[in-house]
């Protein structure tokens, strides 16, 4: 079916007559456009351009040169590829559906439908999604992994083709949410089966009771791939400083219980949406087991925090539930930002269930965070720690901060390591985090001080108590939908967008029908494997990219300080996240929720 374009569209004479125009000799002057009409017209033109010109079969990556000859996801992408990982294809589909909700215009639904079908095409046979999909087929995707992916030094998740799906970076969660919304919108059967496969995937991937403490958790990837990396090479180990240690101490991290990128919170949230919107009360058991797993994985005092990942089973003499290492720049340790996120999740689980067990050990976690602040002179010693309050990683037992570094110039001659030196840390993976201890304490005090009657009233409005299918929030692309937005009577309001901002958005769109913004990162083109010869310099240790053989993205205005790199302005690209943001602002102006 040919899609109707809004590019240069005009009303036919018949349509004009039907609209009540004057006689041909003395036509009535056209009515001046309204502010809302101008905004909708801009939305139509931008969405049509994205759908018809920018997308590949409805799929999207993260950024495009205006002539579409360069395409980037988290790494350089082939034109035939789409990125599932936000802000990729599902994120675009959600904002297109938001535009339909704001206007009722079917063209926006058609764009959302085409993008959602691209997500369906990208769905793994197991029911989940990988970070990326290649419409040219698996051989083309494997070629990408064997060339561009393999040489991305800092992007270990792209260095090997696993042929399965992932929970990392919320890709499966956001894709599943889009399937749910598309099915609910018009009950189109093309989205029912993919939705059910996604739900089944989350259920099947969840660890069971046979794993004890890991019951209810999720791995990073599923189904498990027997060829998953159990370690990374450590070329030129003589460059490793005394006392430092390499990562992946616990082997294949795709089998660990994963909290990284809030995997557990995202899965619970999607299943909660299915309970309230579909009446799937059978999922309450999966939700309950996951909540209990998060609570059970909190480590004993005095280090009462969480790691990015925890062992799902006994490994090399260490028990299930113990903190585990993940990628080579994620050492075995406790993670301060993950601890903060999990505390916030436990707040949600208390409001959803009313069970005070979810609050019981939060004071221990807050008390532990208070013991591990950055030293007072941290920023003076390392500018990359500016605005941070805590080190990212805290060593087990000693309770001392760990900092990650690297030597070399590419994946073939370099490696990552951790020690206790807070200088010369990575730029692409922050050595420090901003932990809001006061905010955590305040929220704990509010919730723990609630009377039983107040808790009962709150739980009565919980989406987990829905007795009949309940509507989801109107918009998903303006900001992330979170648990409080799902309670009965909750209103997910939109921001106030002034007319002056709309005028700017329309002017920036112009007649070209697309927006550009500085692209966050650029890449070196693939030129083969880099040299394995030791590199003993320091030009790459605190940069996003290594030598010219490294395919890792980096900001154009902050390259390594070594030839042939030169600092330059970030080029203007069609940036998917920026398009989503601008459409969201126009949507909020056209049809606000107040």
Secondary structure, 3 states (H helix, E strand, C coil): CCCCCCCCCCCCHHHHHHCCCCCHHHCCCCCCCCHHHHHHHHHHHHHHHHHHHHCECCECCCEEECCCCCEECCCECCCCEEECCCCCHHHHHHHHHHHHHHHCCHHHHHHHHHHHHHHHHHCCCCCCCCCEEECCCHHHHHHHHHHCHHHCCCCHHHCCCCCCEECHHHHHHHHHHHHHHHHHHHCCHHHHHHHHHHHHHHHHHCCCHHHHHHCCCCCCEECCCCCCCCCCCCCCHHHCCCCCECCCCCCCHHHCEECHHHHHHHHHHHHHHHHHHHCCHHHHHHHHHHHHHHHHHCCCCCCCCCCCEECCCCECCECCCCEECCCCCCCCCEEHHHHHHHHHHHHHHHHHHCCHHHCCCHHHHHHHHHCCECCCCHHHHCHHHCCCCEECEECCCCCCEEEEEEECCCCCCCEEEEECCCCCCCCCCCCEECCCHHHHHHHHHHHHCCCHHHHHHHHHCCHHHCCCCCCCCCCCCCCCCCHHHHCCCCCCCCCCCCHHHHHHHHHHHCCCCCCCEECCCECCCCCCCCCCCCCCCCCCCCCCCCCCCCCCCECCCCCCCCCCCCCCCCCEEEEHHHHHHHHHHHHHHHCCCC
